[in-house]
């Protein structure tokens, strides 16, 4: 059974769309302008593998996709880019994450959560040991 993933972001204002497209060209991301709000763009993944964290170049080097360095320099100052990425392998498992980055001048802040964090949250909220909650696997 094969993994199937999908990912997308919210729409954000971009400073230099041609520069951004060049920077992400090798990462198998699609960039689409919002149909009603010119100058705002979202990222989409349509290859069924989810968000591309890396790619292998022509020389066999593994190149990571560091959103802070590759994408955020093209996002308008003060904007928040939100990524939602999820996938599954049939009924075997479901995984997912959400990340957000905020650009402020030459600094970028980030925050992330994953679906699996629900176990710790539920254990805390319901005052039960996390080990007593079975995982949604297999």
C-alpha positions as CSV (number, residue, x, y, z in Angstrom):
1,X,0.0,0.0,0.0
2,X,1.5,3.4,-1.0
3,X,1.6,6.6,0.9
4,X,-0.5,9.5,-0.4
5,X,0.1,13.0,0.8
6,X,-1.2,16.5,0.0
7,X,-0.1,19.9,1.1
8,X,-1.0,23.5,0.6
9,X,-0.5,26.9,2.2
10,X,-2.6,30.0,2.7
11,X,-2.2,32.9,0.4
12,X,0.4,35.5,1.2
13,X,1.8,38.6,-0.5
14,X,5.0,38.0,-2.5
15,X,7.7,40.6,-3.2
16,X,9.3,39.0,-6.2
17,X,7.3,36.1,-7.8
18,X,9.9,35.4,-10.5
19,X,12.7,35.1,-7.9
20,X,10.5,32.9,-5.7
21,X,9.6,30.6,-8.6
22,X,13.4,30.3,-9.4
23,X,14.2,29.6,-5.8
24,X,11.7,26.7,-5.5
25,X,11.9,25.4,-9.1
26,X,13.5,22.1,-8.1
27,X,11.2,21.3,-5.1
28,X,8.1,20.2,-7.1
29,X,5.8,23.0,-5.7
30,X,3.1,24.7,-7.6
31,X,2.5,28.4,-7.0
32,X,-0.9,29.9,-7.8
33,X,-2.0,33.5,-7.6
34,X,-5.3,34.1,-5.8
35,X,-8.1,34.5,-8.4
36,X,-9.4,37.7,-6.7
37,X,-6.5,39.2,-4.8
38,X,-3.6,40.0,-7.2
39,X,-0.1,39.7,-5.7
40,X,-1.1,37.0,-3.2
41,X,0.0,33.4,-3.8
42,X,-0.3,30.0,-2.3
43,X,1.8,26.9,-2.6
44,X,0.3,23.5,-3.6
45,X,1.7,20.0,-3.9
46,X,0.0,17.7,-6.5
47,X,2.4,14.8,-6.7
48,X,0.7,12.8,-4.0
49,X,3.8,12.8,-1.7
50,X,3.1,15.8,0.5
51,X,5.3,18.8,1.2
52,X,8.8,18.4,-0.3
53,X,11.3,18.8,2.5
54,X,14.2,18.1,0.2
55,X,15.2,17.1,-3.3
56,X,18.3,15.4,-4.9
57,X,20.1,17.5,-7.4
58,X,21.8,16.3,-10.6
59,X,25.0,15.5,-8.7
60,X,23.2,13.4,-6.1
61,X,23.3,16.0,-3.4
62,X,20.4,16.1,-1.0
63,X,19.2,19.7,-0.8
64,X,16.8,20.6,2.0
65,X,13.9,23.0,1.6
66,X,14.5,25.4,4.5
67,X,11.3,27.6,4.3
68,X,13.0,30.3,6.4
69,X,15.8,30.7,3.9
70,X,14.2,29.7,0.6
71,X,10.6,31.0,0.7
72,X,10.2,33.6,3.5
73,X,12.6,36.2,2.0
74,X,10.0,36.6,-0.8
75,X,7.1,37.0,1.6
76,X,6.0,40.5,2.6
77,X,7.2,41.7,6.0
78,X,4.7,40.9,8.7
79,X,2.8,38.2,6.7
80,X,2.3,34.7,8.1
81,X,2.7,31.7,5.9
82,X,0.7,28.7,7.1
83,X,1.4,25.2,5.7
84,X,-0.9,22.2,6.1
85,X,0.5,18.9,5.2
86,X,-1.2,15.5,5.6
87,X,-1.1,12.0,4.3
88,X,-2.0,8.4,4.8
89,X,-1.1,4.9,3.9
90,X,-4.5,3.4,3.5
91,X,-6.0,2.5,6.9
92,X,-2.6,1.9,8.3
93,X,-1.9,5.4,9.5
94,X,-2.7,9.1,9.0
95,X,-0.2,11.8,9.6
96,X,-0.2,15.5,9.4
97,X,1.4,18.7,10.5
98,X,0.8,22.4,10.4
99,X,3.6,25.0,10.4
100,X,3.5,28.7,10.4
101,X,6.3,31.3,9.7
102,X,6.2,35.0,10.2
103,X,8.6,37.3,8.5
104,X,9.7,40.4,10.4
105,X,12.5,42.4,8.6
106,X,15.4,39.9,8.2
107,X,14.1,37.5,10.9
108,X,11.6,34.6,10.6
109,X,9.7,33.1,13.5
110,X,8.1,29.7,13.3
111,X,5.7,27.4,15.1
112,X,4.6,23.9,14.3
113,X,2.2,21.2,15.5
114,X,1.6,17.7,14.4
115,X,-1.5,15.4,14.6
116,X,0.4,13.1,16.9
117,X,0.5,15.8,19.5
118,X,-3.1,15.1,20.3
119,X,-2.1,12.2,22.5
120,X,-0.2,14.4,24.9
121,X,-2.9,17.1,24.8
122,X,-5.6,14.5,25.5
123,X,-3.7,12.9,28.3
124,X,-3.2,16.3,29.9
125,X,-6.8,17.4,29.4
126,X,-8.4,14.2,30.6
127,X,-5.8,13.5,33.3
128,X,-4.9,10.0,32.0
129,X,-1.4,8.6,31.4
130,X,-0.5,9.1,27.7
131,X,0.5,5.4,27.6
132,X,-3.2,4.5,28.3
133,X,-4.3,6.0,25.0
134,X,-3.9,3.6,22.1
135,X,-2.4,5.1,18.9
136,X,-4.4,5.3,15.6
137,X,-2.1,2.9,13.7
138,X,-2.5,-0.4,11.9
